Amino acid sequence: MSLIDSHCHLNYEGLIERQDEVLDAARARGVTGMLNISTRQKEWDAIVATAERNDDVWATIGVHPHEADAHPDLGVEALVEAAKHPKVVAIGECGLDYYYDKSDREAQKARFQAHIEAARITGLPLVVHTREAEEDTAEMLGREVAKGGVKGVLHCFTSSQWLADRALEFDFYISLSGIVTFKNAKDLQETAKMLPADRFLVETDSPFLAPVPHRGKTCEPAFVADTAAFVADLRGEDLGELQERTSANFFRLFDKAAA
C-alpha cells in the first residue's frame, strides 16, 4: 500500500524539533513518501538536506508569496540552479496570496512569473499557493500553460469550483488538505466529490491545518492517512484504491521522484 503526503513542512517549528519521530510516525501510518516544501531561499539547504537523509522524502525549491518582498532579487537562474539537485522534484511553493497581502501584489506576480519560467526550463512541476487571488492566478497560469511546458498542482485547495475547473482545464492537479475534513468546508467537500480520480492528491501542509480528529494539535505527515480516509468516504470509494491512485497521481506529476 502506498500513501504520499504531497505537501509538508518538515523543517518548520513544531516538526523540526522531533523530525525523526515525526517521520517514523508517518511511516507507521502507511505513509510511503513526503514532499518537503520550501518557502524562503535561506531554508533551501536545510529542506534539501532533510531529503538527502531520507529515501522517502523529496524537496522543493521556491519562495512563498508572503516572502516576495523579502526576495526582490530572486531570479530564474537561482531557482534553476538549485533545482538541479537530484532530490529536488518541484518548483515552489509559489503563487499569489491577496488574503493577507504580506507582500506587494506586483512583487508577488513577479516572483510567481520567475517560478513559472524556472519550471518551464527545468521541466519540473509548480507547487502553487493561491488565496483570494483566483482571477490573477487563473490568468497567469492560463497564459503560461498555453505557451507549453508548464504543469503543476494547486496545493491545499480551498478556492471555488470555478478555479478548480480552470485548473483542470490547464491539466493541473488539485491537492486536498485536512481542511476538507472541517465541518464548515461544505463547498470544498462538494468540489472534492467532483474531482477526476486521476487529477487529485492528498497532503497535510503540516505543521498547519490538522484534520479531524486531530484539530487543535500540531499537524504532521501521519495525519494524511486521516484526510485520505475522509475523502474516500466522501467520494464513496475504497480507501486502499484511493491511496494507491493518489500516490500514482503524485508520481505522474512529480516524475523526477519516480525516477
C-alpha positions in Angstrom: 0.0 0.0 0.0 1.3 3.5 -0.9 0.3 6.8 0.5 2.0 10.1 -0.2 1.9 13.4 1.8 2.3 15.7 -1.2 3.0 18.9 0.8 4.5 19.2 4.3 7.0 21.5 6.1 9.2 19.1 8.0 11.7 21.8 8.8 9.1 24.1 10.4 8.8 24.8 14.2 6.7 22.0 15.7 8.2 19.3 13.5 11.9 20.1 13.2 12.5 19.6 16.9 11.3 15.9 16.6 11.8 15.3 12.9 12.9 11.7 13.2 10.0 10.9 15.4 7.6 12.6 13.0 8.9 10.6 10.1 8.7 7.3 11.9 5.1 8.1 13.0 4.2 8.8 9.3 5.8 5.5 8.2 3.9 3.7 10.9 0.6 5.0 9.4 1.5 3.8 6.0 2.9 7.0 4.5 5.5 5.9 2.0 6.6 9.3 0.7 6.6 13.0 1.7 7.3 16.2 -0.2 9.2 18.7 2.0 8.3 22.2 0.8 10.4 25.3 0.9 9.1 28.9 1.3 12.2 31.0 1.7 15.6 30.9 -0.1 17.5 30.8 3.2 15.9 27.5 4.1 16.6 25.7 0.8 19.8 24.0 2.0 18.0 22.6 5.1 15.0 21.4 3.1 17.2 19.6 0.7 19.4 18.1 3.5 16.3 16.5 5.1 15.5 14.9 1.7 19.1 13.7 1.4 18.9 11.9 4.7 15.7 10.1 4.0 14.9 8.0 0.9 11.2 8.6 1.3 11.4 12.4 1.4 11.8 14.8 -1.6 12.3 18.6 -1.7 11.1 21.7 -3.5 12.8 25.0 -4.2 10.8 28.1 -4.1 9.6 31.3 -2.3 6.1 31.7 -0.8 4.1 34.8 -2.0 4.3 36.1 1.6 8.0 36.3 1.1 8.0 38.1 -2.3 9.0 41.5 -0.8 11.9 39.8 1.0 13.3 38.3 -2.2 13.4 41.2 -4.7 16.5 39.8 -6.5 15.3 36.2 -6.8 15.5 35.4 -10.4 15.0 32.4 -12.7 18.7 31.5 -12.6 18.8 30.8 -8.8 15.8 28.6 -9.0 17.1 26.6 -11.9 20.5 26.1 -10.4 19.1 24.9 -7.0 16.6 22.6 -8.8 19.5 20.6 -10.3 19.8 18.6 -7.1 18.6 15.1 -7.6 16.2 15.2 -4.6 14.5 18.5 -5.8 11.4 17.4 -7.7 9.4 20.7 -7.9 9.4 24.5 -8.0 7.6 26.2 -5.2 5.7 26.8 -3.2 4.9 29.9 -5.1 1.9 31.9 -6.2 -0.4 34.7 -5.1 -1.9 35.5 -1.7 -4.2 38.5 -1.6 -5.9 37.4 1.7 -3.0 38.6 3.9 -1.2 40.8 1.4 2.0 40.3 3.3 3.9 41.3 0.1 3.1 43.8 -2.6 0.9 42.2 -5.3 3.1 43.2 -8.2 6.1 41.7 -6.4 4.1 38.5 -5.9 3.3 38.4 -9.6 7.0 39.0 -10.5 8.2 36.2 -8.2 5.5 33.9 -9.4 6.5 34.6 -13.0 10.1 33.7 -12.2 9.0 30.4 -10.7 6.9 29.6 -13.8 9.9 30.3 -16.1 12.1 28.1 -13.9 9.5 25.3 -14.1 9.4 25.5 -17.8 13.2 25.4 -18.1 13.7 22.5 -15.7 10.6 20.6 -16.7 9.6 20.4 -13.0 6.1 21.0 -11.8 4.9 24.0 -10.0 3.5 23.8 -6.4 1.1 26.7 -6.4 -0.4 28.6 -3.4 -3.4 30.8 -4.2 -5.7 32.6 -1.7 -8.2 35.3 -2.6 -6.4 35.7 -5.9 -8.3 33.4 -8.2 -8.6 35.6 -11.3 -5.0 36.6 -11.4 -3.8 33.0 -10.7 -6.0 31.7 -13.5 -4.9 34.4 -15.9 -1.2 33.9 -15.2 -1.4 30.1 -15.4 -3.7 30.1 -18.4 -1.3 32.3 -20.3 1.8 30.3 -19.4 0.2 26.9 -19.9 -0.8 28.0 -23.4 2.8 28.6 -24.2 3.6 25.0 -23.3 5.9 23.3 -20.8 4.1 24.2 -17.6 2.4 21.7 -15.2 1.7 21.6 -11.5 -0.7 21.5 -8.6 -2.9 23.9 -6.7 -2.0 22.8 -3.2 -4.2 23.0 -0.1 -7.1 23.8 -2.3 -9.8 26.0 -0.7 -10.9 28.0 -3.7 -14.1 28.0 -5.8 -15.4 25.3 -8.2 -14.6 27.9 -10.9 -10.9 27.8 -10.1 -11.0 24.1 -9.8 -12.5 23.8 -13.3 -9.8 26.2 -14.7 -7.0 24.2 -13.1 -8.4 21.0 -14.6 -8.6 22.7 -18.0 -4.9 23.5 -17.6 -4.2 19.8 -16.8 -3.1 20.8 -13.3 -3.7 18.7 -10.3 -5.6 19.7 -7.1 -4.4 18.8 -3.7 -6.7 18.3 -0.7 -5.5 19.1 2.8 -7.1 18.5 6.2 -9.4 21.4 5.6 -11.6 19.1 3.6 -12.5 17.3 6.9 -13.7 20.5 8.6 -17.4 20.9 9.3 -17.6 24.3 7.7 -15.9 23.1 4.4 -19.1 22.0 2.7 -18.3 23.8 -0.6 -14.8 22.2 -0.7 -16.3 18.8 0.0 -18.6 19.2 -2.9 -15.7 20.1 -5.1 -13.7 17.1 -3.8 -16.6 14.8 -4.8 -16.4 16.0 -8.4 -12.6 15.9 -8.9 -11.5 13.4 -11.6 -9.8 10.3 -10.0 -6.6 10.9 -11.9 -6.3 14.6 -11.0 -6.1 15.0 -7.2 -3.6 14.5 -4.4 -3.7 14.5 -0.6 -1.5 16.5 1.7 -1.2 17.8 5.3 0.5 21.2 4.9 1.9 20.2 8.3 2.5 21.6 10.9 -0.7 23.5 9.9 -4.3 22.5 9.5 -4.6 19.2 11.3 -7.6 17.2 10.1 -10.4 15.8 12.1 -9.9 14.0 14.5 -6.7 15.9 15.4 -8.0 19.5 15.3 -6.0 21.7 17.7 -2.9 19.6 17.5 0.3 20.2 15.6 -0.3 18.6 12.2 2.2 16.1 10.9 2.5 13.8 7.9 1.0 10.8 9.6 -2.3 12.7 9.6 -2.6 12.5 5.8 -4.0 9.0 6.4 -7.0 10.6 8.1 -7.6 13.0 5.3 -7.3 10.2 2.7 -9.9 8.1 4.7 -12.3 11.1 4.9 -12.0 11.8 1.2 -12.5 8.1 0.3 -15.7 8.0 2.4 -16.8 11.3 1.0 -16.4 10.0 -2.6 -17.8 6.5 -1.8 -14.5 4.9 -2.8 -12.4 2.1 -1.4 -9.6 3.6 0.9 -6.9 1.4 -0.4 -7.7 2.2 -4.0 -7.8 6.0 -3.2 -4.4 5.7 -1.5 -2.9 3.9 -4.5 -4.4 6.2 -7.0 -3.4 9.5 -5.3 0.2 8.0 -5.0 0.2 7.2 -8.7 -1.0 10.7 -9.4 1.8 12.1 -7.3 4.5 10.2 -9.2 2.9 11.1 -12.6 3.1 14.7 -11.7 6.4 14.7 -9.8 8.0 12.3 -12.2 11.6 13.2 -11.1 10.6 11.5 -7.8 9.5 8.4 -9.6 12.9 8.3 -11.4 
